[in-house]
Amino acid sequence: MKIELETNEIKAIAAAVAEILAPRLSALEAAVSKAIAAGQAKPQAINGTQSTAAAQAGDAMISLTEVKRLTGLSSSTIWRRHHDGCFPPKRQLSTRRVGWLRAEVDAYRRGQWVA
């Protein structure tokens, strides 16, 4: 079965969904922020994205692709400088994924990062 919708119908559906979910998302973000502030939870990346509360806390994690884009460095240069202690440390996010703290990469770009 194929359903065809006009652009205005899609926008109306999206607005209705946003109206329903917005209060729930706000309540969830408030609860997460409260738990982080109380030390009961730790900000973390989920599916490669960062929660608003974590990003506001300055703990945003970024991927290698984003680090390369921000610094203009190649993967090998990043790994070599990391190994030499001249680049912010990577953080293990899962068994097969690493990330960097955005604040540390930004400090590196400004020349303010200290090993």
C-alpha positions as CSV (number, residue, x, y, z in Angstrom):
1,M,0.0,0.0,0.0
2,K,1.4,3.4,-1.0
3,I,0.3,6.6,0.7
4,E,0.9,9.9,-0.9
5,L,0.9,13.1,1.2
6,E,1.1,16.7,0.3
7,T,3.8,18.9,1.9
8,N,1.2,20.8,4.0
9,E,-0.2,17.5,5.3
10,I,3.3,16.3,6.3
11,K,3.9,19.6,8.0
12,A,0.6,19.3,9.9
13,I,1.4,15.8,11.0
14,A,4.9,16.9,12.2
15,A,3.4,19.8,14.1
16,A,0.9,17.6,15.8
17,V,3.6,15.1,16.8
18,A,5.8,17.9,18.1
19,E,3.0,19.3,20.1
20,I,2.3,16.0,21.8
21,L,6.0,15.2,22.4
22,A,7.4,18.6,23.4
23,P,6.1,18.6,27.0
24,R,7.3,15.0,27.5
25,L,10.7,15.8,26.2
26,S,11.0,18.9,28.3
27,A,10.1,16.9,31.4
28,L,12.6,14.2,30.5
29,E,15.4,16.8,29.9
30,A,14.6,18.4,33.2
31,A,14.8,15.1,35.1
32,V,18.1,14.2,33.4
33,S,19.6,17.6,34.2
34,K,18.5,17.2,37.8
35,A,20.0,13.7,38.1
36,I,23.3,14.9,36.5
37,A,23.4,17.9,38.9
38,A,22.8,15.6,41.9
39,G,25.6,13.2,40.7
40,Q,23.1,10.4,40.1
41,A,23.7,10.2,36.4
42,K,26.5,10.9,34.0
43,P,26.1,12.5,30.6
44,Q,26.8,10.2,27.7
45,A,26.4,10.0,24.0
46,I,23.5,7.9,22.7
47,N,23.6,6.6,19.2
48,G,26.2,9.1,18.2
49,T,24.3,12.1,19.5
50,Q,24.5,14.0,22.7
51,S,21.7,14.9,25.0
52,T,20.9,18.6,25.5
53,A,21.7,18.3,29.2
54,A,25.1,16.8,28.5
55,A,25.9,19.4,25.9
56,Q,24.9,22.2,28.3
57,A,27.1,20.6,30.9
58,G,30.1,21.0,28.5
59,D,30.6,17.2,28.2
60,A,29.6,16.8,24.6
61,M,31.3,13.9,23.0
62,I,32.3,14.1,19.3
63,S,33.3,11.4,16.9
64,L,36.6,11.0,15.0
65,T,34.8,12.4,11.9
66,E,33.9,15.6,13.7
67,V,37.3,15.9,15.3
68,K,38.9,15.7,11.8
69,R,36.4,18.3,10.5
70,L,37.1,20.7,13.4
71,T,40.9,20.3,13.4
72,G,41.6,19.7,9.7
73,L,43.9,16.8,10.7
74,S,43.9,13.4,9.2
75,S,43.0,10.2,11.2
76,S,46.7,9.2,11.3
77,T,47.9,12.5,12.5
78,I,45.2,12.5,15.3
79,W,46.2,9.0,16.4
80,R,49.9,9.8,16.2
81,R,49.5,13.1,18.2
82,H,47.3,11.2,20.7
83,H,49.9,8.5,21.1
84,D,52.6,11.1,21.6
85,G,50.5,12.9,24.3
86,C,50.1,16.0,22.1
87,F,46.3,15.6,21.5
88,P,43.3,15.3,23.9
89,P,42.7,11.8,25.0
90,K,40.0,9.7,23.4
91,R,37.2,8.2,25.5
92,Q,35.9,4.7,25.1
93,L,32.2,5.0,24.4
94,S,31.6,1.3,23.7
95,T,33.6,-1.7,22.7
96,R,33.9,-0.4,19.1
97,R,33.5,3.3,19.5
98,V,35.6,6.2,20.8
99,G,34.9,9.9,21.2
100,W,36.5,13.1,22.3
101,L,35.3,15.8,24.7
102,R,34.3,18.7,22.5
103,A,35.6,21.2,25.1
104,E,39.1,19.6,25.0
105,V,39.2,19.6,21.1
106,D,38.1,23.2,21.1
107,A,40.9,24.0,23.6
108,Y,43.4,22.2,21.4
109,R,42.3,24.2,18.4
110,R,42.8,27.5,20.4
111,G,46.2,26.3,21.5
112,Q,45.1,26.1,25.1
113,W,45.0,22.3,25.7
114,V,47.5,21.1,28.1
115,A,48.4,17.4,28.4
